[in-house]
Amino acid sequence: MRSRLGLYAWERRHPCRHRATLGTQRLLELALVDNFAVFNRDFYQQSTVLVARQLLGTVLCRRLPDGGVLTAPIVEVEAYTEDDPACHAFRGLTERTRVMFGPPGHAYVYFIYGMYYCLNVVTEPEKTPGAVLIRAIGVTGGEGPGKLCRLWGINKDQNGVDLCNPGSDLWIVPGQKVGRSEIQASTRIGLKVAEERPWRFYLKGHPHVSGGPKRRVPAKLLKRLGDQA
């Protein structure tokens, strides 16, 4: 098991960075050189809570309009499921939530408060809506879902992009393995319904986790959540 200090050391060696785009095939070759392998559809069609936990420590990649590529580890997430009153898909299929009802492994991007975009990862088998909100990435300015989207220029243009395709604007690849002891769970942030669900997961002590601590989940319950997911 890698230590949290090991994960932070990896971040120092691989900071948010740019690469010139040389076409999809070449980009994939570069990814493989770095021992990166894009997650396939099977990864995302797992249960939403399990995917949320497993996304911690993975690397979010963003191709910019100028051809550069930004990368940073995912350090904080929240899970939302079909039976969750806080989930956009709770009331059924709408034009806004159509992506959530489609195949897993796509980006769901929505606009809130008239000023922020938020990036989510679609989970669960097709027609079973679920999503993981990416709350923070491990770079300065990436603390909070709206801030990270503003920092990396993520907006409605990225809604529905295929995260399993390294030729997309966004994709996710494995990073450092994160042990169960390095993950903290708490209730989610900023909700007025389903506030009791302990579905916010983040790396303990990470400097780029957003917001203050919510009601934390005891370690025994966290283990049970992982076993049941």
N, C-alpha and C positions, 0 to 999 in steps of 0.2 A: 504493500500500500504506500502510495506517495504521500509525503507530508504536505501540509498546507504551505510550509515554507518552500518546499520544492515547487509547488504550483506558482508561487509568487516569483521564484527565481526564473521559471520558464517565461513568465510574463516580461521580466526584465530583458531576457535574451531575445524575445519575440514581441516587441512592442507593436502597437497599432502601426501598420506599414502599408506601403504602396508597391504594386507590381504593374508593369506594363502588360496590357492584354495582347496576347499573340494568337488569339483564336481559342475556341473551346477545347480542342484536342491538346494544344500546347499547355493551356491552363491546367488541364487535368494532369498532364505529365509533370508539371511543376508541383502540383499538389502531392502526387505520389512520391516525388523526390523528397518532400518534407515528411514522408510517412503519414500523409493525410489521406483519408478515404472518405468520400462523401457518404453520409448515411443514406441507406435505401428506404423504400416505402415501408418495409416491414418494421423498421425501428419506430416510425411515427404512428403506426396503427396499433401500438400497444395502448394500455390504459393511460389516460391523461396524466394521472398522478405519478405513475411510473416514469413516463417520458419526462415530466417536469424535473424529477429528481436526477434522471440520467443526463439531462441537458447541462447540469452544472459542471463547469470545467471544460465543456466542449467549446469549439471555436466558431464564432459567427464571422462569416466573410461577406463583404459588401463590395461589389464592383461599381466604381464611379463612372460618370459619363465620360471622363477624360481617359478611361482605360485603366486607371490605377485600382488596386484592390486593398481594402482595409481589413484587418483581422483583429479580433480581440476575444478573450474568453468570456463566456456567459457566467455571471456570478450570482444572479438573483432571478427567480421566476415565480409565477403564480399559476395554479391550475384552475380550469373552468370546465364543467361538464354539462351535459344536456339536462340533467335533473337539478341543476344548480340555479337558484333564482337570480344569482349575480351574473350568470352567463348570458350573452346576447342571444343565444339560440334557445333559451328556455321557453320562449313563447312560440317557437316554431320557425319554419323557413320564411325568410324575407329576402328582399334584394340585397340588403346589407349583409346578411349572414350566409348568403348562398355558398361562399367559399368554405364555410365551416361544415357544410353538408356534403361537400365533394370529397375527392380522394385525400388521404392524409399526406403530410409532407409538403404542404403549400403554405405560403404566407398569408395571414389575415391581418390587414392593416386598416385601422379605423381612426376617425377624427373625433377628438373630444374637446370640450370647453372652448370651442371656436379657435383653438390655437395649437393643439398638440396632436401628432399622430402617434399611434401605439402599434408595435409589432408583436404579432402572435404567431405561433406555430400550430397548424391544424393537426389534430391527433384523432385516434380511434378509426375503426373501419368506415368506409364510405357510407353516408346516410346516418351515421351516429356522430352528431356534432360534438366536438370537444376542442379545446385550444389551450396552449400554454403561453401566457404573457411573458415576454422578455422584459424584466424590470430593470436590469442593470448589466452592463458589460465592464470588463476590467480595464478601463482607460479613464483618464480625467475628463469629466464632462459627460460620462456615460452613466451617471447615477440617476436612475429614474427612466421610465419608459418613454415619456415625451422628450426628455433631454437627449437620450441616445438616438432617437429618430431624427431630431433636429441636427445633432452633431454629425450624423452620417448621411443626411439628406434622404431619409426614408419617408415616403409619402404614399398616396393612393396609387401612384404608378407601380408600386411594388406589390399591391394587393393581388393575390392569386399567383404570384411567381412560384415556380417549382423549386423547392429547396433541395431536391435530390439531383438537380442538374447544375454542375459547376459552370455552365454557360449562362446561368441566370444572373439577375442582379444580386441575389442573396442565396447563400447556401451555408450549411453547417457541417463541420468535420470534427472528428475526435480530437481531444486535447489530452491533458494530463488526467489520469484516473483519480477520482475523488472518493475517498473512503466514507463510509457511513458516519463515522465519528466527526468528520469535517463538515457535515451538513446540519444546519439548524432549521427547524420548521417553526412557523408561527401562523397566527391568523393573518388574513390578507389586509391590504392597506386601502383606505378610502372607500369602504363599502358601507351601504346602509341596509343591505339584506345579506343573509347567509354569512354574517360576520363571524360566526363561531367556527367555520371550517378552517382547519389548520393546513391550508394548502399554499402557503407561501414558503418557498425553500430558498436558502441562500448559504453561501460559504461563510463559516464562522470567522469573524474577525477581519473579513476582507475590507480594505479601505474604500472600495467603490460600491459597496452595498448601499441602496437608497433608503432614506428615511430612518426613523428611530425604531427600536425594537417594539414589536407588538406582543400580544400574549403568546409566550413561547410554549412549545410542546415538550413535555418531559421526554427524556431519551428512550424510555421503555415504549411510550406511545409512538414515537418516531420510528422505532424498529418495527412495531406492528404495522404501521402505515406502509413501510417498505415491503413487508412480507405479504400484505394483502393486495398491493397495487398490481 
